[in-house]
Amino acid sequence: MLIQAMKYLNFLCLTITLLHFSVISNAQERKRARAYGFTFGVMQPGPLNAITDITGVRVGHTTLVDGTSIRSGVTAILPHQGNLFQQKIPAAIFIGNGFGKLAGSTQVMELGNIESPIILTNTLNVGTAIDAVVKYTLSQKGNESVQSVNAVVGETNDGYLNDIRGQHVGINDVLNAIDQAHDGPVPEGNVGAGTGTVCFGFKGGIGTSSRKLPTSLGAYTVGVLVQSNFGGVLQVDGHPVGKELEKFSFSNNLLNNVDGSCMIIVATDAPLDARNLERLAKRAFMGLAKTGGIASNGSGDYVIAFSTAPNLRIPHNTEQKTLPLELLHNDYTSPLFMAAIEATEEAIINSLFMAQDMTGFNGHEIKAIPIDQVIKIANQHQQKIQQ
């Protein structure tokens, strides 16, 4: 009897193990767009093809998936590893369409710098994220006398898949994302602030990409991270995927709602001040357009761009009346603009390719983009071009 029980236990353990590997295998079936031959422009990506190709930039996620209704989270982007409040960085914001809640934007636009981690979450938890960033900043060594913190928090509305009114993101979730932030590869798809998002009628999410300029153009790197949650007529590397799949904005009653949002974070190690960072941010928005996004009336589409160049850090306290800055000449910014366009386009497509099917609030279900069909459409389109 004991032997039979042990055999059954071993069989059960083996079954659980096989199921475990099956789940892992299914999760690993999603690959980034470049793995399927899509290239998005002519520039080369960095080693990781991620925003973390910029030295010092770290990304952290808190992913909330619980029960049938909670599908949300937090993504934190830390521009450098020091005290951001004491060593601020030059930054700028470009508003593609302003139907959104980008906290802290006016001070960034006024002063041209960022002094906190950049947080992405859902629309109704922006206030929670602000509270968390304030607590984080006040707790840092060296900030004992700080009485004002400009928390930069962006959002998209994940209310279709997530019980957004429940405001399930807590202060500790935000602090955890900051604490877990690291360099290296960045998880994409249904993670962090992208857990419950929808893009072009498919499952959206977090996506990232980068471009490394050749030595002759300065060897600078531009990295982009997106939280995709918007609509339009999808194009993948110039191929009319949305049209061919007959799943595009206003094509039928089910897809008429193209409102949402897209948060785009652009990082570079090039020595750009706020003025040229705003110009860089504008070009990133052109990358969104290349994917077929239309910046609809109800979409909050924002680009936050910053530079990590060490010589451009802005000390909170200083006795010097001037800042000795070495900035890139205007005539040498065009390659960076091109890099931002290409990396943004690829980051958005990566957010789609890495996302997986999701069922959430009120039983709503969103399918991931069918990559096999995308490849077929791309091949057919390419053949037509060559004929």
C-alpha positions as CSV (number, residue, x, y, z in Angstrom):
1,M,0.0,0.0,0.0
2,L,2.8,2.4,0.9
3,I,4.7,1.5,-2.3
4,Q,1.5,2.3,-4.3
5,A,1.1,5.6,-2.5
6,M,4.7,6.5,-3.2
7,K,4.3,5.6,-6.9
8,Y,1.2,7.8,-7.1
9,L,3.0,10.6,-5.4
10,N,5.9,10.4,-7.8
11,F,3.5,10.3,-10.7
12,L,1.7,13.4,-9.4
13,C,5.0,15.2,-8.9
14,L,6.1,14.3,-12.4
15,T,2.7,15.5,-13.8
16,I,3.1,18.9,-12.0
17,T,6.6,19.2,-13.3
18,L,5.5,18.6,-16.9
19,L,2.7,21.1,-16.5
20,H,5.2,23.6,-15.1
21,F,7.5,23.2,-18.1
22,S,4.5,23.4,-20.4
23,V,3.5,26.8,-19.0
24,I,7.1,28.1,-19.3
25,S,7.3,26.8,-22.8
26,N,4.1,28.6,-23.8
27,A,5.3,31.8,-22.2
28,Q,8.6,31.6,-24.1
29,E,6.9,31.3,-27.5
30,R,6.6,35.0,-27.7
31,K,9.7,36.6,-29.3
32,R,10.7,40.2,-30.0
33,A,10.0,41.5,-33.5
34,R,13.7,41.5,-34.6
35,A,13.8,37.7,-34.0
36,Y,11.4,37.3,-36.9
37,G,13.4,39.4,-39.3
38,F,11.8,42.8,-38.8
39,T,14.4,45.6,-38.7
40,F,12.7,49.0,-38.3
41,G,15.0,51.5,-40.1
42,V,18.7,51.3,-40.8
43,M,20.5,52.0,-37.6
44,Q,21.9,49.3,-35.4
45,P,20.4,48.6,-31.9
46,G,22.5,48.5,-28.8
47,P,23.7,45.2,-27.3
48,L,20.4,44.7,-25.4
49,N,18.2,46.6,-27.8
50,A,16.7,48.2,-24.7
51,I,16.6,51.5,-22.8
52,T,19.1,49.9,-20.4
53,D,21.7,50.2,-23.1
54,I,22.1,53.7,-21.7
55,T,24.7,53.2,-18.9
56,G,23.1,53.8,-15.5
57,V,19.5,53.5,-16.6
58,R,17.5,50.9,-14.6
59,V,13.9,49.6,-15.0
60,G,11.7,47.8,-12.5
61,H,8.2,46.3,-12.7
62,T,5.5,45.4,-10.2
63,T,3.0,43.2,-12.0
64,L,-0.5,42.8,-10.4
65,V,-2.5,39.8,-11.6
66,D,-5.0,38.6,-9.1
67,G,-8.4,36.8,-9.4
68,T,-10.5,37.7,-12.4
69,S,-10.4,41.5,-12.2
70,I,-7.0,42.8,-11.2
71,R,-4.7,43.3,-14.2
72,S,-2.5,46.3,-13.6
73,G,1.0,47.3,-12.3
74,V,3.8,49.8,-12.1
75,T,6.9,50.4,-14.1
76,A,9.8,52.5,-12.7
77,I,12.6,54.1,-14.8
78,L,15.6,55.4,-12.9
79,P,17.9,57.6,-15.0
80,H,21.0,57.1,-12.8
81,Q,22.0,55.2,-9.7
82,G,22.6,58.2,-7.5
83,N,20.3,60.5,-5.6
84,L,18.1,62.0,-8.4
85,F,16.9,64.8,-6.2
86,Q,20.4,66.0,-5.4
87,Q,21.8,65.3,-8.9
88,K,19.0,66.2,-11.3
89,I,19.2,65.5,-15.0
90,P,18.2,67.6,-18.0
91,A,14.8,66.5,-19.4
92,A,11.9,67.6,-21.6
93,I,8.4,66.7,-22.4
94,F,6.5,66.6,-25.6
95,I,2.7,66.4,-25.7
96,G,1.4,64.5,-28.7
97,N,-2.2,64.6,-27.4
98,G,-2.9,65.9,-23.9
99,F,-5.9,63.8,-22.8
100,G,-3.9,62.3,-19.9
101,K,-2.6,62.8,-16.4
102,L,1.2,63.4,-16.6
103,A,2.0,64.5,-13.0
104,G,5.0,66.8,-12.6
105,S,5.1,67.8,-16.2
106,T,4.8,71.6,-15.7
107,Q,7.9,71.8,-13.5
108,V,9.9,69.7,-15.9
109,M,8.8,72.0,-18.8
110,E,9.6,75.1,-16.7
111,L,13.0,74.1,-15.2
112,G,14.2,71.6,-17.8
113,N,15.1,68.8,-15.4
114,I,13.8,65.7,-13.6
115,E,14.5,65.0,-9.9
116,S,12.7,61.7,-9.3
117,P,12.2,58.3,-10.7
118,I,9.8,58.2,-13.7
119,I,6.8,56.1,-12.8
120,L,4.2,54.6,-15.1
121,T,0.9,53.1,-13.9
122,N,-2.8,53.3,-14.5
123,T,-5.0,56.4,-14.7
124,L,-6.6,56.2,-11.2
125,N,-3.4,55.4,-9.4
126,V,-1.4,58.4,-10.4
127,G,-2.0,59.9,-6.9
128,T,-0.8,56.8,-5.2
129,A,2.4,56.8,-7.3
130,I,3.0,60.4,-6.4
131,D,2.7,59.6,-2.7
132,A,5.2,56.7,-3.1
133,V,7.8,58.8,-5.0
134,V,7.6,61.5,-2.3
135,K,8.1,58.9,0.4
136,Y,11.0,57.4,-1.5
137,T,12.7,60.7,-2.1
138,L,12.3,62.0,1.5
139,S,13.7,58.7,2.8
140,Q,17.0,59.0,0.8
141,K,20.1,59.9,2.6
142,G,21.0,63.5,1.9
143,N,17.3,64.6,1.5
144,E,16.6,65.2,5.2
145,S,15.8,68.9,4.6
146,V,13.8,68.4,1.4
147,Q,10.3,70.0,1.5
148,S,9.2,69.8,-2.1
149,V,9.4,66.9,-4.5
150,N,8.3,66.9,-8.2
151,A,7.2,63.3,-8.8
152,V,6.9,62.5,-12.5
153,V,4.1,60.0,-13.0
154,G,2.6,58.9,-16.3
155,E,-0.4,56.7,-17.0
156,T,-2.6,54.9,-19.4
157,N,-6.1,53.6,-18.8
158,D,-6.2,49.8,-18.3
159,G,-9.9,49.8,-17.4
160,Y,-11.0,47.3,-20.0
161,L,-9.0,44.4,-18.5
162,N,-8.5,45.8,-15.0
163,D,-10.9,46.8,-12.2
164,I,-9.4,50.3,-12.4
165,R,-12.0,51.8,-10.0
166,G,-10.7,49.4,-7.3
167,Q,-7.4,51.3,-7.4
168,H,-5.5,48.2,-6.6
169,V,-2.0,49.6,-7.0
170,G,-0.6,50.5,-3.6
171,I,2.3,52.6,-2.4
172,N,4.3,49.5,-1.6
173,D,3.8,48.3,-5.2
174,V,5.4,51.5,-6.5
175,L,8.2,51.4,-4.0
176,N,8.8,47.7,-5.0
177,A,9.1,48.7,-8.7
178,I,11.7,51.3,-7.7
179,D,13.6,48.9,-5.5
180,Q,13.5,46.1,-8.1
181,A,14.9,48.4,-10.9
182,H,18.0,47.0,-12.5
183,D,20.0,47.2,-15.6
184,G,20.3,44.4,-18.2
185,P,17.4,43.0,-20.2
186,V,14.0,44.5,-19.7
187,P,10.9,42.3,-19.3
188,E,8.3,43.2,-21.9
189,G,4.6,42.6,-22.7
190,N,2.2,41.9,-19.9
191,V,4.4,43.3,-17.1
192,G,4.4,46.3,-14.9
193,A,2.3,49.2,-16.1
194,G,1.6,47.3,-19.3
195,T,-0.2,44.4,-17.6
196,G,-3.7,45.5,-18.6
197,T,-3.2,47.6,-21.7
198,V,-4.6,47.2,-25.2
199,C,-2.9,48.4,-28.4
200,F,-4.4,48.4,-32.0
201,G,-7.1,46.0,-30.7
202,F,-4.5,43.5,-29.5
203,K,-2.8,43.0,-26.2
204,G,-0.4,45.8,-25.6
205,G,2.2,46.3,-22.9
206,I,5.7,47.4,-22.1
207,G,8.2,47.5,-25.0
208,T,11.7,48.7,-25.4
209,S,14.4,49.2,-28.1
210,S,17.6,51.2,-28.7
211,R,19.9,52.5,-31.3
212,K,23.7,52.9,-31.1
213,L,25.3,55.6,-33.3
214,P,28.6,54.7,-35.0
215,T,31.8,56.3,-33.8
216,S,31.8,58.8,-36.7
217,L,28.4,60.1,-35.4
218,G,29.5,60.4,-31.8
219,A,28.9,56.8,-30.6
220,Y,25.9,58.0,-28.6
221,T,23.0,55.7,-27.7
222,V,19.3,56.4,-27.7
223,G,17.0,54.0,-25.8
224,V,13.2,54.0,-25.6
225,L,10.6,52.4,-23.4
226,V,6.9,52.5,-24.1
227,Q,3.6,51.7,-22.3
228,S,1.3,51.0,-25.3
229,N,-2.4,51.5,-25.0
230,F,-3.7,53.2,-28.1
231,G,-5.3,52.7,-31.5
232,G,-5.1,53.3,-35.2
233,V,-4.2,51.2,-38.3
234,L,-1.3,49.0,-37.3
235,Q,1.8,48.8,-39.5
236,V,4.7,46.5,-38.7
237,D,7.9,47.5,-40.4
238,G,5.9,49.2,-43.0
239,H,3.6,46.3,-43.7
240,P,-0.2,46.9,-43.6
241,V,-1.0,44.4,-40.8
242,G,-4.0,46.1,-39.4
243,K,-5.6,46.5,-42.8
244,E,-5.0,43.0,-43.9
245,L,-6.2,41.5,-40.6
246,E,-9.3,43.7,-41.0
247,K,-8.8,44.9,-37.4
248,F,-8.3,48.6,-37.4
249,S,-9.9,51.7,-35.9
250,F,-13.4,52.4,-37.2
251,S,-13.5,49.2,-39.3
252,N,-16.4,47.9,-37.2
253,N,-18.4,48.6,-34.2
254,L,-16.2,46.6,-31.9
255,L,-13.1,48.6,-32.7
256,N,-14.5,52.1,-32.8
257,N,-12.9,53.0,-29.5
258,V,-9.3,53.9,-30.3
259,D,-8.9,56.0,-27.2
260,G,-6.2,55.0,-24.7
261,S,-2.7,56.5,-24.3
262,C,0.9,55.9,-25.0
263,M,3.7,56.8,-22.6
264,I,7.1,57.0,-24.4
265,I,10.3,57.4,-22.4
266,V,13.4,58.4,-24.3
267,A,16.9,58.2,-22.8
268,T,20.2,59.2,-24.3
269,D,23.8,59.6,-23.1
270,A,24.3,62.4,-25.6
271,P,24.9,65.8,-24.0
272,L,21.6,67.4,-24.8
273,D,20.0,70.2,-22.8
274,A,16.2,70.5,-22.3
275,R,15.8,72.4,-25.6
276,N,17.3,69.7,-27.7
277,L,15.7,67.0,-25.6
278,E,12.3,68.4,-26.5
279,R,13.3,68.2,-30.1
280,L,14.3,64.6,-29.6
281,A,11.0,63.9,-27.9
282,K,9.1,65.3,-30.9
283,R,10.9,62.8,-33.2
284,A,10.0,59.9,-31.0
285,F,6.4,60.7,-31.6
286,M,7.1,60.3,-35.3
287,G,8.0,56.7,-34.4
288,L,4.5,56.2,-32.9
289,A,3.0,57.5,-36.2
290,K,5.1,54.9,-38.2
291,T,3.3,52.1,-36.3
292,G,-0.1,53.5,-37.5
293,G,-1.0,55.3,-34.2
294,I,-3.4,58.3,-34.8
295,A,-3.3,60.1,-31.4
296,S,-7.0,60.0,-31.1
297,N,-9.1,62.6,-29.2
298,G,-9.2,60.5,-26.0
299,S,-5.6,59.4,-26.0
300,G,-2.9,60.8,-23.7
301,D,0.3,60.5,-25.7
302,Y,3.4,61.9,-24.0
303,V,7.1,61.7,-24.5
304,I,9.5,62.2,-21.7
305,A,13.2,62.6,-22.9
306,F,16.2,62.8,-20.6
307,S,20.0,62.8,-20.9
308,T,22.3,60.9,-18.6
309,A,25.5,62.7,-19.7
310,P,27.4,63.1,-16.4
311,N,28.6,66.6,-17.2
312,L,25.0,67.8,-17.4
313,R,23.8,66.8,-14.0
314,I,22.3,69.7,-12.1
315,P,23.2,69.8,-8.4
316,H,20.3,70.7,-6.1
317,N,22.6,72.8,-3.8
318,T,25.5,74.7,-5.3
319,E,27.5,77.9,-4.6
320,Q,28.3,78.3,-8.2
321,K,26.2,80.8,-10.1
322,T,26.8,79.3,-13.5
323,L,26.9,75.7,-14.8
324,P,29.8,74.8,-17.0
325,L,28.0,72.7,-19.7
326,E,29.3,71.1,-22.8
327,L,26.5,70.5,-25.2
328,L,26.1,68.8,-28.5
329,H,26.0,71.3,-31.4
330,N,22.6,71.6,-33.1
331,D,24.2,70.4,-36.4
332,Y,25.0,67.0,-34.9
333,T,21.6,66.2,-33.5
334,S,20.0,64.7,-36.6
335,P,21.3,61.2,-36.1
336,L,19.9,61.1,-32.6
337,F,16.5,62.2,-34.0
338,M,16.6,59.3,-36.5
339,A,17.6,57.0,-33.7
340,A,14.6,58.1,-31.6
341,I,12.2,57.5,-34.4
342,E,13.4,54.0,-35.2
343,A,13.7,52.9,-31.5
344,T,10.2,54.1,-30.7
345,E,8.7,52.3,-33.6
346,E,10.4,49.1,-32.7
347,A,9.6,49.4,-28.9
348,I,5.9,49.7,-29.7
349,I,6.0,46.6,-31.9
350,N,8.0,44.7,-29.3
351,S,5.3,45.6,-26.8
352,L,2.8,43.8,-29.1
353,F,5.0,40.8,-30.0
354,M,5.9,40.1,-26.4
355,A,2.4,40.4,-25.0
356,Q,0.1,37.4,-24.4
357,D,-3.6,36.7,-24.4
358,M,-5.4,38.1,-21.4
359,T,-8.8,37.7,-19.8
360,G,-9.7,40.2,-17.1
361,F,-12.4,42.5,-15.7
362,N,-16.0,41.5,-16.5
363,G,-14.6,38.6,-18.5
364,H,-13.2,40.9,-21.1
365,E,-10.6,39.1,-23.3
366,I,-7.9,40.5,-25.5
367,K,-5.9,38.3,-27.9
368,A,-2.2,38.8,-28.5
369,I,-1.2,39.8,-32.0
370,P,-1.0,36.6,-34.2
371,I,2.6,36.7,-35.1
372,D,2.4,33.9,-37.7
373,Q,-0.2,35.9,-39.6
374,V,1.9,39.0,-39.3
375,I,4.8,37.2,-40.9
376,K,2.6,35.9,-43.7
377,I,1.2,39.4,-44.4
378,A,4.8,40.8,-44.4
379,N,6.0,38.2,-46.9
380,Q,3.0,38.7,-49.2
381,H,3.4,42.5,-49.0
382,Q,7.1,42.2,-49.8
383,Q,6.4,40.0,-52.8
384,K,4.0,42.6,-54.1
385,I,6.6,45.4,-53.8
386,Q,9.2,43.3,-55.7
387,Q,6.8,42.5,-58.6
